[in-house]
Amino acid sequence: MAIAPLAQRWAAVLIESAYSPMSRRKLTQHLEEHAARLRASQTGVDQAGPAVGAWLVRKRFTGPDSLRRTLEVLAAEFPPDVLGALAAGYVRATRDQLFAEQEKVKNALLKAVEDAQRDLHDSEARFAQVFASTAVGIAIFDLQGTVVEANEALASILGYEEMPKELFAEADALALASAGARMIVSSVDTDRREWELTRRNGDTVWANVVLSVLRGSDGLPKFHVALIEDVTEQRMLQEWLRHQSLTDLLTGLPNRGSFLDKLESALASGEPHTLGYLDVDSLTIVNDGLGHVAGDAVLVEVARRLRVVLPDAVVARVGGDEFAVLIQGSPDVAALAATIDEELSEPVYLEGAGVAVSTSIGFVHAAGPGVDPIAVLRRAHSTLRRAETGGKRQWAIYDHEADVADRGRFARIAAMPGAFENGEISVEYAPVSWVSGSLAFVEASLRWGASRHDDVVAYADALGLAARVGQMVLQDACSRGEPVLIRLSRDQSRDPDLAAHVRSNLRACAFPASSLFLALDVRAMPDGEENLEVLHDMGVHVLLHEFGGGFTGLSTVDRSPVWGVRLASPLSERLARQGLALMVPLLRSAGVHVIGGPGDRDELQALGVDLAVGLPR
């Protein structure tokens, strides 16, 4: 929602709930500024919520419903943590205002006692006025803890219509008397705290209590006075906001933050636990086919069934379609995965369609204090991703060696943008020669430390850097001015902007298209076939690399104007090598140049290739 309509709605509910000497127009202007600050604080470090809450109190928007209606208006626009900060600021400002009022009352009481010696009639009248008119509950105790006098406001707070003989519950009376006695012993005149008192009907009332010692003119303690304000509603609101911040609003399960707390507590116990990280398979199909309302209904049903099948486990929703379960002990994870799969395979009917989902699961066993819960959750998630490489409805258990290898690879991938920015990725060139020995052109390849071309382009695809890396290779290769072969990654091969990038580089370097040999990844076909056609029409020699003789590759060669193919690294198995040897003559008979290597010249000649990579120039 835009800021202006939100501020107008907010102003309307504030004017209805409380009086403040401020025009609607001016109030709306202020609220527009505050709403903008709240929205900015969602992504910045400035927490505007407390200041906005304090402003509402300062401007006297403190009616019985002012805070509640403010949160109702803002709930649709701001997350619980922002609303909680605003409520906390409101409560804190209200409390400070109360303390100031309580201080005034205390001072009035002290002044009344002191002035009683000079003007007893006037001081008693002033004290009686304050005592009777304030909305704060007041109780005066003697030094033994017996209530000497209390006002009607306190009786109302504790649930009495008339002043009873015994105002406080026995436990509360003893606690207040003990606190007063400790104050005298320790020479402390004021004690402020939040107390949990008991109403007449047994309900709990939370109160801000200021307990003070009243001294006579001789400086000796004479009475205790307690100033009590009911803050039960504010306390309940804070608890509700805390619950909201730890709960997934859709499923009612604990959210990620809450689950991490529970996981930390479980690990600290020293008992063995098993953590399962679940990903709901194919939820996107439900969302795209039946709508997101149906997808949400599926997630709610998954949450319900997980609680049914794992009644003693902690079940949480930790991501969009990801759940986590924490089970005490070390159960048979194969049986556990089968049980979960069987439970979720029963269709739930949404809009007349019977929808069932499966999950892929990563399991990790953990035990002992000192184990980092975030690290355990990461291991389970990594194990899940490893399980998903095998398809849907899979599970896997944590493997330390595989995890170390995956972390190293992912860390390498994550560091690639910085390496690219800092010039750590370079372009190398190797000769591509006719088997007769004469040089045909050079092949450009990427290198990043120990990582060679195939790994570098795979990393670029994983991070969405394929276009930037491809531009770098094109610019470097075309600027050399000699015929060059460039192998493109899968994402580059099917990039709809590939032809435009090639054309702009050819023009910028004044490089003839006929000197450029672009090899598209055969695994990107048939999505990249249009690029083959367009590049050929531009005069570029187009090839396919990673060619292993599959039907897709052969069909592409048959349909498209392919100049040549660069063979995949030959397999060691005898039949695979024989099949490759049979395929080379077939390709050459179709007028396609075959590039092999790097490898032994005699073996490449025996294979029947036309060109070889890496032979001496």
Secondary structure, 3 states (H helix, E strand, C coil): CCHHHHHHHHHHHHHHHCCCCCCHHHHHHHHHHHHHHHHHHCCCCCCCHHHHHHHHHHCCCCCCCHHHHHHHHHCCCCCHHHHHHHHHHHHHHHHHHHHHHHHHHHHHHHHHHHHHHHHHHHHHHHHHHHHHHCCCEEEEECCCCCEEEECHHHHHHCCCCCCCCCCCCHHHHHHHHHHHHHHHHHCCCEEEEEEEEECCCCCEEEEEEEEEEEECCCCCEEEEEEEEEECHHHHHHHHHHHHHHCECCCCCCECHHHHHHHHHHHHHCCCCEEEEEEEECCHHHHHHHHCHHHHHHHHHHHHHHHHHHCCCCEEEECCCCEEEEEEECCCCHHHHHHHHHHHHCCCEEECCEEECCCEEEEEEEECCCCCCHHHHHHHHHHHHHHHHCCCCCCEEECCHHHHHHHHHHHHHHHCHHHHHHCCCCEEEEEEEEECCCCEEEEEEEEEECCECHHHHHHHHHHHCCHHHHHHHHHHHHHHHCCCEEEECCHHHHCCCCHHHHHHHHHHHHCCCHHHEEEEEEHHHCCCCHHHHHHHHHCCCEEEEEEECCCHHHHHHHHHCCCCEEEECCCCCCHHHHHHHHHHHHHHHHCCCEEEECCCCHHHHHHHCCCEEECCCC
